[in-house]
């Protein structure tokens, strides 16, 4: 059974790369990895901030997806922010690496409300190791050599926030220009992904805060997806939560505020879709940091 599942994974990964290169990975703890989907998030912290995240999906199966992200960003003056984000995503024979620069400009709207506008530009490196596939027709010229291409990416986003809530709207890659496969006339298009996310902090007491979050996302030509989340932040130290990705999985989350400026977290996903027959388990870990500037100025709380 595992062997057949591996073949399915390889086939799906090849098709997804062939039809729409530059697909966006899914994150369970999206509220702590917002840089990867919205350039307007860059610079909202009071200092140099960033983080790393690792996700392994459908554990135990050959060719299962693995994703690693890194980001760092900083405020520049009173209104501007800059950032650097990187992603490495592997799935079967597909190896995708992306690097982008983020820029944001923030307007203070009064009463603690802020609106940030963001832009990004970067490059995506796609490699599909076609010769490694075991195929029915080994002499097919379409599969004779690896696909190794580079594409330019650019995107935009809005981030509206205060110390109690945020609303994020973004399209991190608006470039639909495709790759040419083996110098043929067959183009692989990039699917534009739209992300809408939000969250709020409810003060239940001095020591307990309830933090519901949601993310809805749509790729052109793909089904609409929604993730719902509720976290309980206790004693400004420990956070536990539950998430549900509609029609796909349930998740348990926990993270710890080790110090005022360092947070680590873990999420376990239990697949509920038909993929659970093969491998129901996924894991995700992250580490976020913030190095505050000497002149403290509240830009954004640590809640998001």
C-alpha positions in Angstrom: 0.0 0.0 0.0 2.8 2.4 0.8 4.4 1.8 -2.6 1.1 2.7 -4.4 0.7 5.8 -2.2 4.2 6.9 -3.1 3.3 6.6 -6.8 0.2 8.7 -6.2 2.2 11.3 -4.4 4.7 11.5 -7.2 2.0 11.8 -9.8 0.1 14.5 -8.0 3.3 16.5 -7.2 4.3 16.4 -10.9 0.9 17.4 -12.1 0.6 20.3 -9.6 4.1 21.5 -10.7 3.3 21.1 -14.3 -0.1 22.8 -14.3 0.6 25.5 -11.7 4.2 26.1 -10.7 4.7 28.1 -7.5 2.0 26.6 -5.3 1.5 28.0 -1.8 2.1 25.5 1.1 -0.4 25.3 3.9 0.5 26.4 7.4 -1.5 25.4 10.5 0.1 28.1 12.7 -0.4 30.8 10.0 -0.9 33.5 12.6 2.8 33.2 13.6 4.0 32.9 10.0 2.2 35.8 8.4 5.3 37.1 6.5 5.1 34.2 4.1 1.7 35.3 2.8 1.5 39.1 3.3 4.4 41.6 2.7 2.5 44.3 4.6 3.3 42.5 7.8 7.0 43.4 7.5 8.1 45.9 10.1 5.1 45.9 12.4 7.1 44.8 15.4 9.1 47.1 17.7 12.5 45.9 16.6 14.2 43.3 14.4 11.9 40.3 14.3 11.7 37.0 12.4 11.3 33.3 12.7 11.7 29.8 11.2 9.1 27.1 10.6 9.3 23.5 9.5 6.3 21.4 8.4 6.3 17.7 7.5 3.0 16.4 6.0 1.7 12.8 5.6 4.6 11.4 7.7 5.9 8.0 6.9 5.2 8.0 3.1 7.9 8.3 0.5 7.8 11.7 -1.3 5.6 13.3 1.4 5.7 17.2 1.4 8.2 19.0 3.6 8.3 22.8 4.0 10.9 25.1 5.6 10.5 28.8 5.9 12.6 31.7 7.2 11.8 35.3 7.6 13.3 38.5 9.1 11.9 42.0 9.1 12.4 45.4 10.7 10.8 48.8 11.1 12.6 51.6 9.1 11.8 55.0 10.7 8.2 55.7 11.7 6.2 54.3 8.8 8.3 52.0 6.6 9.3 48.3 7.0 11.5 45.9 5.1 11.8 42.2 5.2 13.4 39.1 3.7 11.5 35.8 3.4 12.6 32.4 2.1 10.9 29.1 1.4 12.0 25.6 0.5 9.2 23.1 -0.4 9.8 19.5 -1.4 7.1 17.1 -2.7 8.0 13.9 -4.5 10.3 14.9 -7.5 9.4 18.6 -7.1 11.9 20.9 -5.3 10.9 24.5 -5.0 12.8 27.4 -3.5 11.7 30.9 -3.2 13.3 34.1 -1.9 11.6 37.5 -1.7 12.1 41.1 -0.4 9.2 42.7 1.4 8.4 46.4 1.7 5.6 48.0 3.8 4.3 51.5 4.5 2.1 52.1 7.5 -0.6 54.8 8.1 -1.6 55.5 11.7 -5.4 56.0 11.6 -5.9 57.0 15.2 -7.3 55.3 18.2 -4.6 52.7 18.0 -5.6 51.5 14.4 -2.9 51.1 11.7 -3.1 50.2 8.0 0.0 48.8 6.3 0.4 48.5 2.6 3.0 45.9 1.4 4.8 44.9 -1.8 7.2 42.1 -2.5 9.5 41.0 -5.3 11.6 37.9 -5.5 12.6 34.8 -7.4 11.3 31.2 -7.5 13.6 28.3 -8.4 11.7 25.2 -9.6 13.3 21.8 -10.1 11.3 18.7 -11.2 13.5 15.5 -11.3 11.5 13.8 -14.1 14.2 11.2 -15.0 13.8 9.8 -11.4 10.2 8.8 -12.1 9.4 5.2 -12.8 7.2 5.5 -15.9 5.2 3.2 -18.2 6.8 4.7 -21.4 10.5 5.3 -20.5 11.3 6.7 -24.0 8.8 9.6 -23.6 10.9 12.8 -24.5 8.7 14.9 -22.2 10.3 13.0 -19.2 13.8 12.7 -20.6 15.3 15.6 -18.6 14.8 17.5 -15.4 12.8 20.7 -15.4 15.1 23.4 -13.9 13.7 26.9 -14.2 13.7 30.3 -12.5 10.8 32.7 -12.3 10.2 36.2 -11.0 7.6 36.7 -8.3 5.8 39.8 -7.1 2.9 40.4 -4.8 1.0 42.8 -2.6 -1.0 43.0 0.6 -2.9 45.0 3.2 -2.6 44.6 6.9 -5.1 46.4 9.2 -4.4 46.0 12.9 -4.4 47.4 16.5 -3.3 45.8 19.8 -6.5 43.7 19.8 -7.2 42.5 16.3 -5.9 42.2 12.7 -7.3 41.8 9.2 -4.9 40.6 6.4 -5.6 40.6 2.7 -2.9 39.6 0.3 -1.9 38.0 -3.0 1.8 37.1 -2.5 2.4 36.2 -6.1 0.6 38.0 -8.9 2.9 36.9 -11.7 1.0 34.5 -13.9 3.8 34.0 -16.5 4.5 30.3 -16.9 7.6 28.2 -17.5 8.3 26.4 -20.8 8.7 22.7 -20.5 11.7 21.4 -22.4 11.7 24.4 -24.7 8.4 23.3 -26.1 5.3 25.4 -26.6 3.7 24.0 -23.5 3.5 26.7 -20.8 3.1 26.0 -17.1 1.1 28.9 -15.5 1.4 30.3 -12.0 -1.8 30.2 -10.0 -2.6 33.4 -8.2 -3.4 32.7 -4.5 -5.6 35.1 -2.5 -5.4 35.1 1.3 -7.8 36.6 3.8 -7.0 36.3 7.5 -8.0 37.8 10.8 -7.9 37.5 14.5 -9.0 39.1 17.8 -7.9 39.0 21.4 -10.6 38.7 24.1 -9.6 39.4 27.6 -11.3 36.8 29.7 -9.4 37.8 32.8 -6.0 39.2 33.8 -4.4 35.8 33.2 -6.5 34.4 30.3 -6.9 35.6 26.8 -8.9 33.9 24.0 -7.5 34.4 20.5 -9.7 33.2 17.6 -8.1 33.3 14.1 -9.2 32.4 10.6 -7.6 32.2 7.2 -9.5 31.7 3.9 -7.6 31.2 0.7 -8.3 30.6 -2.9 -6.1 29.6 -5.8 -7.5 30.2 -9.3 -8.8 26.9 -10.5 -8.7 25.2 -7.1 -11.3 24.8 -4.3 -11.9 27.5 -1.7 -10.2 26.6 1.6 -10.8 27.8 5.2 -8.9 27.3 8.4 -10.5 28.1 11.8 -8.5 28.4 15.0 -9.0 29.2 18.7 -6.1 29.7 21.1 -6.1 30.2 24.8 -3.2 32.3 26.1 -2.5 31.8 29.8 -0.5 33.8 32.2 1.4 35.5 29.3 3.5 32.3 29.0 1.6 29.3 27.5 -0.8 29.1 24.6 -2.9 26.0 23.6 -5.4 25.8 20.8 -7.4 23.8 18.3 -7.7 24.3 14.6 -9.9 22.9 11.9 -9.2 23.0 8.2 -12.6 22.6 6.6 -12.9 19.2 5.0 -9.3 18.3 5.6 -7.9 18.0 9.2 -8.2 18.8 12.9 -5.1 20.2 14.7 -3.8 20.6 18.2 -1.5 23.5 18.9 0.8 24.6 21.8 3.4 27.3 22.1 5.5 28.8 24.9 6.7 32.3 25.4 10.1 31.4 26.7 11.0 35.0 27.2 9.4 38.3 26.3 11.0 38.1 22.9 11.2 34.4 22.1 8.3 32.0 21.3 8.4 28.3 20.2 5.4 26.3 19.1 4.2 22.9 17.8 1.1 21.7 15.9 -0.1 18.2 15.2 -2.5 17.7 12.3 -4.9 14.7 12.1 -6.1 14.3 8.5 -9.8 13.6 8.1 -10.0 13.6 4.3 -9.5 10.5 2.1 -5.7 10.9 2.6 -6.1 9.6 6.1 -6.3 6.1 4.6 -2.6 6.4 3.8 -1.0 8.7 6.3 -3.1 10.8 8.8 -0.3 12.6 10.6 1.4 15.9 10.0 3.7 18.0 12.3 4.7 21.6 12.3 7.2 23.5 14.6 8.2 27.2 14.7 10.5 29.6 16.5 9.9 33.3 16.5 12.1 36.0 17.9 12.1 39.8 18.4 15.1 42.0 19.3 13.6 45.3 20.5 15.1 48.7 19.7 16.3 50.9 22.5 13.6 53.5 22.0 10.5 51.4 22.7 7.4 52.3 20.8 4.4 50.1 20.7 4.0 49.0 17.1 2.2 45.7 17.5 1.6 43.4 20.4 3.2 40.0 20.6 -0.2 38.3 20.2 0.2 38.1 16.4 
